[in-house]
Amino acid sequence: MAKARTEENEARVSGSLPAQLAQFAFIAVASVGVFSFVKAARSDHRIAACSALCEYRPTYAGQNRTAPDFELTDFDGKKVKFSSFFDKKKPVVLNFWTKTCKPCLEEMPSLASLAQIVAKDGIRVVTISTDEGPDAVRDHLQVVLDGKPAPFAVLFDPEGEIVSGTFGTSLFPETWLLDGDRVIRARIDGARDWTSPFALEILTMIGRPGGCPVEFQGGLPAGPFKSLCANE
């Protein structure tokens, strides 16, 4: 009787092995499928997050440089620290210009429109002029903005100590996009239409943790994630 029971148990065990192996195989296949799905979803998310940046092709893009703090005089003659524009931990658009730069003046209306559009989200637009001061640019701003007050901050750096000395800028206009921690996420050389959906998408992207991991050097995607730009 005992022998019969032993043989029966052995038969049960041997019979259950294929079922267990099949179950393990199913779990393994399912796990691979879930992993592949998560990986694909993550990749799709990154592609979507990078689409505007890839289209805009900035001269530089990255996440390893932080802009230093500095102090300049504003349109009212008051000393203002750059860090004060990050009080809400929101992105900041920093634009360098001068009144003798025609492209600078041509892009100014779209920069003003951008400032008005993103103000509701706490995003600030800050411009730095290398001209002597308010009196030197007042008439120019009134003309390009149709007599309306500038909806963005205007700071002055007549000696170029910050624009040239700190940021190394010699050609205008030049625009830097920074996240809420003053990390320089992108640099755009030349005039752009700042009301473009791409510009707004980029600002939205850098306002999120992580954002787009693609780096840009000289207007070309670089780094380990450059393949996220579809044309690369």
Secondary structure, DSSP 8 states (H G I E B T S, - for coil): -HHHHHHHHHHHHHHHHHHHHHHHHHHHHHHHHHHHHHHHHHHHHHHHHHHHHHHH--SEE-SS-B----EEEETTS-EEEGGGGGTT---EEEEEE-TT-HHHHHHHHHHHHHHHHHGGGT-EEEEEE-SS-HHHHHHHHHHHTTT---SSEEEE-TT-IIIIIIT---SS-EEEEE-TT-BEEEEEES---TTSHHHHHHHHHHTSSS----EEETTEEESTTGGGSTT-
